[in-house]
Amino acid sequence: MPKYDISREVRILPLINAIFDLHLLHMKKIHLVVSIFSLSIISLAFNTVKRHNSGEVGATGSPGEGTCSGCHGGGAAGTTISVTASPSFTNNTYDPGITYSITLTVAHPSQGAFGFDCEILNSTNTNAGTMSNAGAGASLANAFNGRRNIKHTTKKSGSGSASWTFEWTPPVSGDVTFYIAGNAVNSNNSTSGDSPAATSFTLGNSIGTGITTSASKENILISISPNPASELIRLNYMLTHKCRINAELIDISGKTVKVLMDEDVDTGAQSKILSINGINSGVYFIKVNSDGVKISQKLICIQ
């Protein structure tokens, strides 16, 4: 019978132990990777909810943007969004000579906290006018596309609704569109069970609406709108050649109350918005002088 060599067992045992240790180390690494991945998923979900709690920009439903419904949903329908202005928008128009105080309200009969995101854009989908003075619970920020947004800074609790305020100074001309996304939430620290909604509406420029009065003489044709007017008027004129235009506001005694414009202008159809802010109510005349050719048009000012 051959002699048993115990030294061989002694030599093999450390190799077996080493292989076993490597296996345990490998399993620990797998467990660590899985744990890190799980924590990342949890962190991502937590940060998403946290980010939405503090408001989201670029989610107004304007061209190229989504709305709150991209993440939130599952709750009962019925969220409404309303906008009021002081002074009020008249006949779906704005006055470019006024800074408006805007109140935006999101409501839902069965949800208890609310948020919003809003943009005001012109016909080229860029910022229309200037938003400023965000009230409590709201802030101004730029979205990924450069559009100016006003949004909630933290979800606002309310008994069926919540409101935010800001100021808006409109542009001097052109249509503008308000794009607003609102969200009514159940505060369960997730995006489920919420009730998002979105709306939009368009305002025209009050300048140019109402009565337009016209007059012509030799090389110039002028029209003024609106008439009666307050704050601003639009002077449209057609010239047969390039010249200098001087326009003055004259009272009924013939006294110059205000020089409205004095500049060189090109031939063809032109348009100029002029301010009559601070002028007392009454009857006036717009006197336009073009290369010595004078033309006048009556204007009624109402303040």
Sequence and secondary structure as in RCSB ss.txt:
>XXXX:A:sequence
MPKYDISREVRILPLINAIFDLHLLHMKKIHLVVSIFSLSIISLAFNTVKRHNSGEVGATGSPGEGTCSGCHGGG
AAGTTISVTASPSFTNNTYDPGITYSITLTVAHPSQGAFGFDCEILNSTNTNAGTMSNAGAGASLANAFNGRRNI
KHTTKKSGSGSASWTFEWTPPVSGDVTFYIAGNAVNSNNSTSGDSPAATSFTLGNSIGTGITTSASKENILISIS
PNPASELIRLNYMLTHKCRINAELIDISGKTVKVLMDEDVDTGAQSKILSINGINSGVYFIKVNSDGVKISQKLI
CIQ
>XXXX:A:secstr
     HHHHHHHHHHHHHHHHHHHHHHHHHHHHHHHHHHHHHHHHHHHHHHHHT  SS SS TT   GGGT EES
 S  EEEEEEES  BTTEE TT  EEEEEEEE SS  EEEEEEEEE TTSSB SEEE   TTEEEEE TTS EEE
EESS EE SSEEEEEEEEE  SSS EEEEEEEEEE  SSSSEEEEEEEEEEEEEESTT S  EEEEETTEEEEEE
SSSBSSEEEEEEEESS EEEEEEEEETTS EEEEEEEEEE SEEEEEEEE TT  SEEEEEEEEETTEEEEEEEE
E  
